[in-house]
Amino acid sequence: MRKNEAIAYARGLTPEREFSAAYMDVRNLRSLIQKDPECADNEIVHAVWDMLIEQRYSSQRMSQLLYRECAKTLAAIGHGCPDSVVSHSALQLQIQAASSCKKYAAVEASAGLGVLPFDISLPDSPEQFSGFAPSVKWGTLLTNAEVVGEPVFSGRSAVMAANGENRIFAIKILRKGENPEGLHLEGRWMERLCNEGATAGVRFDCPQPYTIGGHVVFKLEGLPSRAPENLHEELYAMAYHAHSDYFIYPNDDREDKRSSAEEMLEIMGRNSFLLGQLAGRGIVHDAPIPLFHNRVQATRRTDEGVYEWRRFGRLDRWLDSCRYPNFGRSGLRDFEHLQVMKPGRDSFYWVIGSHFMSILLVLGSWFRAQEPELCGLDANGEPIDARHLFDADFFEQAVKHCFDQYYHGFTGKEFHNEINLHIPELVQDMINEMGVDRHMFEFMRVVDQELLEEKEFRKYLIKCGMEPDKAYSIEKNKADIPLTTGPHLGDFNSTISLPEIIEWSAMAAGCCIASRALGDRWDA
C-alpha cells in the first residue's frame, strides 16, 4: 500500500507541477520512505533526483525548502533501503547533485549527506563555571609561573617567556561585558585535551592551564599601567603555559613572521587533520576564524552578526577575519569555542561546513599576506588588483591537501575521489574574487549610531579608517555614514560575491559525514 502511494507521489513530480503541490508531494514522499524504506525503487529515486539536479523552481523564494526535502528523501533511500541496487543509485545520484548543483540546491544536496547519522560515544561537556574565582596578585602569579622577562600585551592577553625550552606563559583577561564562563570552558578543555592526549598521529602542543586550588579562573589584583582599558572591572582571568609557537600563524603578514609555502602547507594540513579528528569524535570548534555578516550591526542583531554560510550573505572583512585564525604552528587554540555535538543533525553539518570555509579563506589570505600593503583602493579610488600574488597550481595543491587531511582525521581513512571536488574551478573563482578588492564599503546606519555614546562613536569611526578631523566633524544620528572597511566578499546588505566557497564547503562537509555514516557503501 505504501509503495503504491509513494510511486503515485513520484509520478506526480513532473516539470508542470505547481510549486506548492510539488513541495507537499516530496514532503509526503520523504515521510513514507523514512517509515518504510522498502517502498523505494529506482523510479522514485530518479523522479526526486530530476527535480533536484534540474534545479526546478529556483526562482521561487522558498525553493530551498523543496530542495531540502528532495535531498533528505534521497539520503533516506541511500541510508535505509534494503535493496542495494536502489540504495546505491540514490547515493550516487545524490553525490552527483552535491558536486554539480549551484547555490541552495548545492547546499541542500550536500545537506542530505551531511545529516546522515553515525554512532559515536560522545564525551561529556566540561562542568559549568561555579561562580567562585580565587584572587591572586599580579606579581605573585608571575613568580609562581616562573616567567622570564617582562610581559607584553597583545590585545587582552599578556604574554611572556617562561622557564623551560620554547615555553611561554600567557594571561588571558576577560573583557568588559563578557562572561567568565568562556575562560572557564577554555581552561577545562585545555586540561582535558592535555590529559587525554586527544589527538594522535600529528603534532599538537596543547597549552597547559594554570590552576589555583583546582580553579582555572581567578581574579587579578593589580595590573601594569600598560594593560588595555577595555577589561572587566573584576579582572577575571585564566592563564596557561604553551609552546613558543603558539602565536605563530600560517598566514601571518608580518615580514619576519611569514610562513614559506612549505611551512604554510604543513601547518594548514596538520590543523585540518586536527579539526577533523576532533569533529569525528563529536568535539567541534565552532569558530576556526571569526566570520560575520556585518560587524557594524553586531551590537543590535540577535545573532551578533555571526556568519551563517548557508544563507549566502555577504561576508564582512574577510582578510580581517583571517588575520588571527584559531590554529597555528603549535596546533589548535581558543578552546572556549569547543562544544560537544551529536552527528546526524543540521547543526553538525553546518559547523563542519564552517571548518572548510574557514580553511579556504585562510589559504586565500596567505597569498595576500605576501604583500599586505597591496590592499583596498588605489589613488584613483579603483580596486586594487592583487591576483598576481596567487599561484593557481600551488593553491590547488593546498586545497586538496587540506581536504585530504581533514577527511583522514574525520573518517580515519584515505579519500579516494568518491566525489568530484572540482578544485581547479574553485581556485580560479577564488583568485578572481579574493585577488581584487571590489567590495570596500559598508554603512553605519543611524540606528547603530544611536547605540553608541559620543566618545565611542568617534573612536569607532577612527577605528574604521576615518581621519580624526572628519570623524569629529560628522553629526551623530543624522544620516547613514559610509565607511571604507573592506575588502569584503559582497556589497553591504547583499549576497556573497564568492558563492562557490559556500557550495564547495557544503559539498566537502557532506562528503566527510557521508563517508563516516555509510562505511563500505560510500566506497562502493
C-alpha positions in Angstrom: 0.0 0.0 0.0 2.7 2.4 1.0 4.7 1.5 -2.1 1.8 2.4 -4.4 1.3 5.6 -2.6 5.0 6.5 -2.9 5.0 5.8 -6.6 1.9 7.9 -7.1 3.7 10.9 -5.4 6.8 10.3 -7.5 4.8 10.2 -10.8 3.2 13.5 -10.0 6.6 15.2 -9.8 6.5 16.5 -13.4 8.0 19.8 -14.6 4.5 21.2 -14.9 3.6 20.5 -11.3 2.8 23.7 -9.3 5.5 24.6 -6.7 3.4 24.2 -3.5 1.9 21.0 -4.7 5.4 19.6 -5.6 6.7 20.6 -2.2 3.9 18.8 -0.4 4.3 15.7 -2.7 8.1 15.4 -1.9 7.5 16.0 1.8 4.9 13.3 2.0 7.1 11.0 -0.1 10.0 11.5 2.3 7.8 10.7 5.3 6.7 7.4 3.6 10.3 6.5 2.8 11.6 7.2 6.3 8.8 5.0 7.8 9.2 2.2 5.2 12.5 2.4 3.1 11.5 -0.9 1.4 8.9 1.0 -0.7 11.6 2.9 -2.6 12.6 2.0 -6.1 14.6 3.5 -9.0 11.5 5.3 -10.4 11.1 7.2 -7.2 14.9 7.9 -7.0 15.0 9.4 -10.4 11.8 11.4 -10.0 13.3 13.1 -6.9 16.8 13.4 -8.4 15.5 15.0 -11.6 13.8 17.8 -9.6 17.0 18.4 -7.6 19.5 18.3 -10.5 17.4 20.4 -12.8 17.0 22.9 -10.0 13.4 23.4 -10.8 11.6 26.2 -9.0 14.9 28.1 -8.3 13.1 31.3 -8.9 10.7 30.5 -6.1 11.5 32.2 -2.8 11.0 29.0 -0.8 12.8 26.7 -3.3 15.4 25.8 -0.6 12.8 24.0 1.4 11.8 21.9 -1.6 15.5 21.0 -2.3 15.9 20.1 1.3 13.0 17.6 1.1 14.5 16.1 -2.2 17.9 15.7 -0.6 16.6 14.1 2.6 14.4 11.7 0.5 17.5 10.6 -1.4 19.5 10.3 1.8 16.8 8.2 3.4 16.8 5.8 0.5 20.6 5.6 0.3 20.8 5.0 4.0 17.9 2.8 4.7 16.6 0.9 1.6 17.4 -2.8 1.8 17.7 -3.1 -2.0 21.4 -2.5 -2.5 20.9 -1.5 -6.2 18.3 1.1 -5.3 20.2 2.5 -2.3 23.4 2.7 -4.3 21.7 4.5 -7.1 20.2 7.0 -4.7 23.6 7.6 -3.0 25.5 8.0 -6.3 22.9 10.4 -7.7 22.9 12.5 -4.5 26.7 12.7 -4.7 26.4 13.9 -8.3 23.9 16.5 -7.3 26.1 17.7 -4.4 29.0 18.0 -6.8 27.1 19.7 -9.7 24.3 21.9 -8.3 24.6 25.6 -7.5 23.6 27.8 -4.6 20.7 26.5 -2.5 20.3 23.2 -4.4 24.0 22.6 -3.8 23.8 23.2 -0.1 20.7 21.1 0.3 22.0 18.2 -1.8 25.1 18.2 0.4 23.0 18.5 3.5 21.2 15.3 2.6 24.5 13.6 3.0 25.5 15.8 6.0 22.6 14.9 8.2 23.3 11.1 8.0 23.8 9.8 11.5 26.7 7.7 12.7 27.3 6.2 16.1 30.0 7.6 18.4 30.4 7.7 22.2 30.1 11.4 22.9 32.2 12.8 25.7 30.7 14.9 28.5 31.0 18.7 28.2 33.1 20.3 30.9 31.2 21.3 34.0 30.0 24.8 34.2 31.7 27.7 36.0 30.8 27.6 39.7 30.9 31.4 40.1 33.9 31.2 42.5 37.3 32.5 41.5 40.2 32.9 43.9 42.2 36.1 43.9 45.9 36.4 43.1 48.2 39.4 43.0 49.8 40.1 39.6 53.4 39.8 41.0 52.6 36.6 42.9 51.2 35.0 39.7 54.3 35.8 37.7 56.6 34.5 40.4 54.7 31.2 40.8 54.5 30.7 37.0 58.3 31.1 36.7 58.2 33.7 34.0 61.3 35.3 32.4 61.3 38.9 31.3 58.5 41.5 31.1 55.0 40.7 29.9 53.9 42.1 26.5 50.2 42.8 26.0 48.7 41.5 22.8 45.0 42.6 22.9 43.6 41.4 26.3 46.4 38.8 26.8 49.7 39.4 28.5 52.5 37.1 27.1 55.9 36.4 28.4 58.7 33.9 28.2 58.7 31.1 30.8 61.3 28.8 32.2 61.8 25.7 30.0 62.8 25.3 26.4 60.5 27.0 23.9 57.9 27.9 26.6 55.7 30.9 27.1 53.2 31.9 29.8 50.1 33.8 28.8 47.4 35.5 30.9 44.1 36.0 29.2 41.9 38.6 30.9 38.1 39.0 30.5 36.8 42.0 28.6 34.1 44.3 29.7 30.6 42.8 29.2 31.9 39.2 28.8 31.1 36.2 31.0 33.8 34.3 32.8 32.2 31.1 31.7 34.2 31.3 28.4 37.5 31.5 30.3 36.4 28.5 32.4 35.5 26.4 29.4 38.8 27.2 27.7 40.8 26.1 30.7 38.8 22.9 31.3 39.1 21.9 27.6 42.8 22.6 27.7 43.0 20.4 30.8 41.1 17.6 29.2 42.9 17.6 25.9 46.3 17.6 27.6 45.3 14.8 29.9 43.6 12.6 27.3 46.2 13.0 24.6 43.2 14.0 22.5 44.8 13.6 19.1 47.1 11.1 17.6 49.5 10.9 14.7 50.4 14.6 14.3 52.0 17.4 16.4 49.6 19.2 18.7 51.3 21.2 21.5 48.2 21.6 23.7 48.5 24.5 26.2 48.5 23.6 29.9 46.2 25.7 32.1 47.5 27.3 35.2 45.3 26.5 38.2 44.9 27.9 41.7 43.5 25.4 44.1 42.0 23.5 41.2 40.3 26.6 39.7 41.2 27.7 36.2 39.5 31.1 36.5 40.8 33.6 39.0 40.7 37.3 39.8 43.7 39.5 39.4 44.8 42.1 41.9 46.7 44.9 40.3 47.8 45.3 36.6 50.6 47.0 34.9 49.9 50.5 33.7 50.3 49.4 30.1 47.3 47.0 30.3 44.4 47.7 27.9 41.4 49.8 29.1 38.6 47.5 27.9 39.0 44.8 30.7 36.3 43.5 33.0 36.1 45.5 36.2 36.6 42.4 38.4 39.7 41.4 36.3 38.6 37.7 35.8 41.4 35.8 34.0 42.8 32.4 33.2 46.4 31.6 32.3 48.4 28.8 30.6 51.8 27.6 29.6 52.3 27.0 25.9 54.9 26.3 23.2 56.6 29.4 21.9 55.0 28.6 18.5 51.5 29.2 20.0 51.2 32.7 18.5 52.7 31.9 15.1 50.0 31.8 12.4 50.2 30.1 8.9 49.2 33.4 7.2 51.0 36.0 9.3 51.6 39.1 7.2 54.5 40.5 9.3 57.6 40.3 7.3 59.7 38.4 9.9 56.8 36.0 10.7 55.6 35.0 7.3 55.5 31.2 6.5 57.0 29.8 3.4 54.9 27.8 1.0 56.1 24.6 2.5 55.6 25.8 6.1 52.1 27.0 5.4 51.1 23.8 3.7 52.4 21.7 6.7 50.6 23.9 9.3 47.3 24.1 7.4 47.3 20.4 6.6 48.0 19.4 10.2 45.4 21.7 11.6 42.9 20.5 9.1 43.6 16.9 10.4 43.2 18.1 14.0 39.9 19.8 13.3 38.6 16.7 11.5 39.8 14.3 14.1 38.1 16.1 17.0 34.9 16.6 15.0 34.9 12.9 14.2 34.7 12.4 18.0 31.8 14.9 18.3 34.0 17.7 19.6 33.6 20.6 17.2 35.4 24.0 17.1 32.6 26.5 16.2 34.9 29.4 15.3 38.2 28.4 13.5 38.1 32.0 12.3 35.6 34.7 13.3 33.1 35.2 10.5 30.5 37.9 10.3 27.7 39.2 8.1 28.1 42.8 9.3 30.3 43.8 12.3 28.9 47.3 12.3 25.4 45.9 13.2 26.7 43.2 15.7 25.5 45.1 18.8 21.9 45.2 17.7 21.4 41.9 15.9 20.2 39.0 17.9 22.8 36.8 16.2 25.5 39.4 16.9 26.2 39.5 13.1 27.8 36.0 13.2 28.0 34.4 9.7 25.6 31.7 8.7 27.1 30.4 5.5 24.1 28.5 4.3 22.2 31.8 3.7 24.8 33.1 1.1 25.0 36.5 2.7 27.9 39.0 2.2 31.0 38.1 4.2 32.3 41.1 6.2 36.0 42.0 6.1 37.3 38.6 5.1 41.0 39.5 5.4 40.5 40.8 8.9 38.7 37.6 9.9 41.7 35.6 8.7 44.3 37.7 10.5 44.5 35.6 13.7 43.0 32.1 13.0 42.4 29.8 15.9 45.1 27.5 14.7 48.8 27.9 14.1 52.2 26.2 14.2 51.6 24.6 17.6 48.1 23.4 16.7 44.5 24.4 17.6 43.7 27.2 20.1 40.8 29.2 21.7 39.2 26.2 23.2 36.2 28.1 24.6 34.8 27.6 21.1 34.8 23.8 21.5 31.5 22.1 22.1 30.1 18.6 22.1 27.7 18.0 19.2 25.9 14.9 18.1 26.2 13.9 14.4 23.0 13.5 12.3 21.8 17.0 12.8 21.8 20.1 10.6 23.9 21.9 13.3 26.6 19.3 13.0 26.7 19.6 9.2 26.7 23.4 9.4 29.7 23.5 11.7 31.7 21.1 9.6 30.9 23.3 6.6 32.2 26.3 8.5 35.5 24.4 9.1 36.1 24.0 5.3 35.0 27.6 4.6 37.5 28.9 7.2 40.3 26.7 5.7 39.6 28.1 2.2 39.6 31.7 3.4 42.9 31.3 5.4 44.5 29.7 2.4 43.5 32.6 0.2 44.7 35.1 2.8 48.2 33.6 2.8 48.7 34.7 -0.8 47.6 38.3 0.1 49.9 38.3 3.1 52.9 38.3 0.8 52.2 42.0 0.1 49.8 43.1 2.8 50.1 46.8 1.8 48.6 46.0 -1.6 45.1 46.2 -0.4 41.9 48.3 -0.8 41.6 51.2 -3.3 44.3 52.9 -5.3 44.8 56.7 -5.5 42.0 57.0 -8.1 39.6 55.1 -5.9 39.8 51.9 -8.1 40.0 48.4 -6.6 43.5 47.1 -6.0 44.2 44.1 -8.3 46.5 41.6 -6.4 45.7 38.5 -8.5 49.4 38.2 -9.5 50.2 37.2 -5.9 48.3 33.9 -6.3 49.8 30.7 -7.7 46.9 28.7 -9.0 48.8 25.3 -9.1 50.0 25.7 -5.5 46.6 26.9 -4.4 45.0 23.8 -5.9 47.6 21.6 -4.1 46.9 23.4 -0.8 43.1 23.0 -1.0 43.5 19.3 -2.0 46.0 18.6 0.8 43.8 20.3 3.5 40.7 18.4 2.3 42.6 15.1 2.3 43.9 15.7 5.8 40.5 16.8 7.3 38.9 13.7 5.6 41.5 11.4 7.1 41.2 12.9 10.5 37.4 12.8 10.4 36.9 9.3 8.9 40.1 7.5 9.8 40.7 6.5 6.1 42.1 8.0 2.9 40.0 9.8 0.3 39.7 8.0 -3.0 37.9 10.6 -5.1 34.4 9.3 -4.4 33.1 12.7 -5.3 34.4 15.2 -7.9 35.7 18.1 -5.9 36.2 20.5 -8.9 39.2 22.1 -7.2 40.7 23.9 -10.3 37.4 25.6 -10.9 37.0 26.6 -7.3 40.5 28.0 -7.1 40.1 30.1 -10.2 36.9 31.6 -8.8 38.7 32.3 -5.5 41.6 34.0 -7.2 39.3 36.2 -9.3 37.3 37.4 -6.3 39.9 37.3 -3.5 42.5 39.0 -5.6 40.5 42.1 -6.5 39.2 44.4 -3.7 35.9 45.3 -5.4 33.8 45.5 -2.2 35.3 48.0 0.2 32.3 49.9 1.7 29.7 49.4 4.4 27.3 51.9 6.1 26.8 52.7 9.7 23.1 53.1 10.0 21.6 55.8 12.2 20.1 53.1 14.4 23.7 51.7 15.0 25.0 55.2 15.8 22.3 55.7 18.4 23.6 52.7 20.4 27.0 54.3 21.0 28.0 57.1 23.4 29.5 60.1 21.8 33.1 59.1 22.6 32.6 55.5 21.5 31.0 56.7 18.2 34.0 58.9 17.3 36.5 56.1 18.3 34.6 53.6 16.1 34.8 55.9 13.0 38.6 56.3 13.5 39.0 52.6 14.1 37.3 52.0 10.7 39.9 54.1 9.0 38.3 57.6 9.0 40.6 60.6 9.5 40.2 62.0 13.1 39.3 65.5 11.8 36.5 64.1 9.7 35.3 61.7 12.5 34.9 64.6 14.9 33.1 66.8 12.4 30.4 64.4 11.5 27.0 64.9 13.1 25.9 61.8 15.0 22.4 60.3 14.4 21.7 62.4 11.3 22.4 60.1 8.3 23.9 56.8 7.4 27.7 57.0 7.3 29.7 55.2 4.6 32.9 53.5 5.9 35.8 52.1 3.9 36.4 48.9 5.9 36.9 46.2 3.2 37.8 44.2 1.5 34.5 42.3 1.9 33.1 39.5 -0.1 30.0 41.2 -1.4 28.3 44.5 -1.1 26.8 45.8 2.1 23.5 44.1 3.0 23.8 42.0 -0.2 24.8 38.4 -1.1 28.3 36.9 -1.0 30.4 37.6 -4.2 32.0 34.2 -4.0 29.2 31.7 -3.6 31.5 28.9 -4.9 33.3 28.7 -1.5 29.9 28.0 0.2 28.9 25.4 -2.4 32.3 23.7 -2.1 32.3 23.8 1.7 28.9 22.3 1.8 30.0 19.5 -0.5 33.1 18.8 1.4 31.2 18.6 4.7 28.6 16.3 3.2 31.3 14.1 1.7 33.1 13.6 5.1 29.9 12.9 7.0 28.5 10.5 4.4 31.8 8.6 4.3 31.7 8.1 8.1 27.9 7.3 8.1 27.8 4.9 5.2 31.1 3.0 5.7 31.7 0.5 2.9 28.7 1.7 0.9 30.4 5.1 0.4 33.3 3.4 -1.3 31.2 1.1 -3.4 
